[in-house]
Amino acid sequence: MAASNAKYYSGISDPQPTLDSLRSVAQSLKNNLEVLTQQKDPLAAAAVTFQDLLDVGLLASISPVGIMKGVILESLKIQNGDTEVTHLSSTGIRTTGVILSSGPKSGVGYTVGAGGVVSQGAGSGKATGVTLNTMSGHIMMDGAALGAGAAVSFTLTNSEIAMIDTPIVVIKSGATVNSYDVAVTAMANGSCRIQLRNFTAGSLSETVALGFAVFKGAVT
C-alpha cells in the first residue's frame, strides 16, 4: 500500500464508554476498510491483508493477534470458506475443532468462580440431599455410620446439570484409603443421584468429602 494513500484514511479515536462513541468508531473502521478495499490494485489479490491494515494505521501491530485501535469486538467468527468453525463472544467459545492445552503446568478446566461447597449437615445422615448450582464443587457428607458392604445414595440438585451431561464425582478427603467407591447412578434435568459404597468388612463413620465436575453433553 503506497504511503500517499494515507491521506484518504480518517483517524479513529479511542472509544468512550458510550453507545454513540462505539457506533462512531465502528463506522470509521467500516469506512476506512471500504476505502482500503477500493484502492487496492484490482489485478492483485482482492483480500485486504494484515499488512494493509498496518500500513494505514488501523492495526497496532502485525503480531499473530493484531489489536485494532479503538475498536471493541462483541464477537469474533472464524470460518473455513463459508462454514463457521469457531465463534468467540462474551457468552463463551463454540468450535467444531479441538481445544487442547500444551502447557505442562496448565490444563483445560474450571477456575475460580465456577465452584462451590455444600454440606449435608452434621447429624442429617448420609442420604440427605444437597443443592449446589455450580459447574464444579465439593460436597461434605455427614459422618453417620455406613455398614460393611452397604451403600447410600443422595440427590445433588444442580440447575446447571442436564440429563445429557456427564458429572464426574470423586472422593477428595475424609475417607479411609481403599474403603469406598462412588458413582453417579441416575441423571435428570437439574439433578443427579450419587451413591457411596463401603466395600470393607467393617462399619465406617467418616465425614467423606466428594468433588464433582460437570461436563456438558450432546446427543446430536
N, C-alpha and C positions, 0 to 999 in steps of 0.2 A: 504494500500500500504506500503510495507516494506521500511524502511529507506535506506536499502542497494541498492535499485533500483535507488536512486537519482543520482548516478554517470552516469547513462545512458542518462540523460537528458541534452541537451545543453542549455546554458544560452541564454536568449532573451534580447537583448539590447533595450533601448528606441529608437523608430524610429526617424530618422531625416526627415525633410520636403522635401524628395526627393523620386521619384518613386522607385529607386533601393533599398533604405533603407526599404521602406514599403514592397516591394517584399521579401526582406531578412527576415524581421520579420514574415511575413505571412508563409514563407517556414519553418522557425524554429518552429513555432507553429504547423504546419501540421506534421512535422517530430516527434515532441515530442508527439503529440496525437496518432500518429501511434504506436510509441514505447510503450506508456502507454497502448493502447488497446491490443497489442500483449502480454504484460507481465501480464495482468490480468488472474486470475485463470480461465481456460476455463470451469470449472464446476460451477463457480459462475456466477452471473448476468453479461452479456456481456457489458452492458452500462457503459460508463465512467461517474463517478459521480462528483459532485462539490467537494466532499471531496478528491477524487483522484487528481483533479487539484490543490487543495490547498496543498496537501501533497508534490507535486513535484514543488511547487512554480510558477505554471502557473496562479494562481489566487491570487490577492492581499488580498482577504478576502472571507469569506464564508457567507457574508451578502446576503439578498434577491437579490441584484443586484451585482454580482461579477464583479470586474474590472480586465480584462485581462492585464497583464503587457506588455506595449509596443505594443499593438495591437489597430489599428483603424478599426472599423467596418463600412463599407459603407452601409450595410443594415442588418436587422435582421428579420427573419421569425419565427413565432410561429405556429406550426402545431398541429393538433389533428389527430394522426395517419398520413395518407398520405395527409390530407386536410389542406391547409393553412388557418388559421383563422385570423392572424394579420401579416401585413408587415410594418415594420418601416424603412424608408430611409430618405435621405436628402430632398426628394421632398414631404414627408408627411407620414401620417399614414393611412393605409387601413385595415379595420377589418370587420368581419362578426358578431362581438359581439356588446355589448353595451358600449358606452362611458359615464360615469357618474362622477359627482363631488359631494363629500360628505362634502366638506368644507362649513361651514355656512357663510363665507365671501369671497368665491370664486365661480367660475362657469365655464361654458363652453361657449366660445365666442371668439370674436376677440380682439386683443391687439394692442398696438401702432405700426403703420406701415401699418395696414390693412385699415385705413380710410382716409378721406379727406373732404374738404369743397369746395363747389361751389356756386356761386351766379347767379341769373338771371340778376342782374344789376339794379340799380335804374332807374326807368322810362321805363324799357323794356317791362313791362306788365307781368301779371301772367301766360300767355300762352307761354312764351319764353322757349324754350328747353335748357337743360343744359347737359354738358358732365363731367362725373367723373368716371374714370376707376379703382374703388376700390370695395372691398367686403362690405364695410360699409362707412357711411359718413353723412354729413349734407348738406342740400340744403336750401339756403337762398332765399326765394321768394321775388319778387318785392312787393312794398306796394300799388299797384294800387287797386282801389275800386272793391269790389265783392258784387254785389247787393243781396238783400234779396232773399233767396231761390235759388240763382244762383250757378252754378258750373263752374269751369275752369279746363282744362286739359293741361298738357305739357309732353314732352318726355324727359326721362332721358336716354341718350346714355351712355352705360357702356359695355366695351368689356368683362367684367367678367360675364355678365348675359347671360344665355342660356334660350331658350324658356321653357325648362322643370324645370327651377329653381323657387324658391318662394321668391320674395323680400317682406320684411316686411317694411311698411312705417308708421311712427307715427308723431304726432305734438309734437315738442320739446319745443318751446317757441314762444313769439311774438304774441300769439293769445288770444283773449278773451275766458275765460273758457266756455265750453259748447256752442260753437258757430259754430264749423266746424266739418266735418268728412273728412277723407282722405282715399283713397284706390288706389290699382293698378288695372287698368281696362283693360289692354292689355299687352301681352308679345310677345317678338320676340328675336331672337338671336342677342345680342348686344344692347338691349334696352328694356324699359318698359314704359308704359303710366301711369301717376299719375294724379289723379283727386282730387281737393279740393272743397268742397261744403260748402257754408254758409247757414246753416239751420235756421238762425234767421229771425226776421221780419224787420230787418234794414240792410242798406248797411254797409260794413266794409272795412276800408282801413288800413290793417295791414301787417307788414313785417313778415310773418309767417315762422318759421324755422322748416323744416322737418328733421327727421332722418330716415335712411334706413339701412337695413342689408340684405344680400343675403344668402339664404340657398340653397345649391346645391341640385338638384333633380335628379330623375331617373325614367324611365318608364319600366325597366326590373329588 
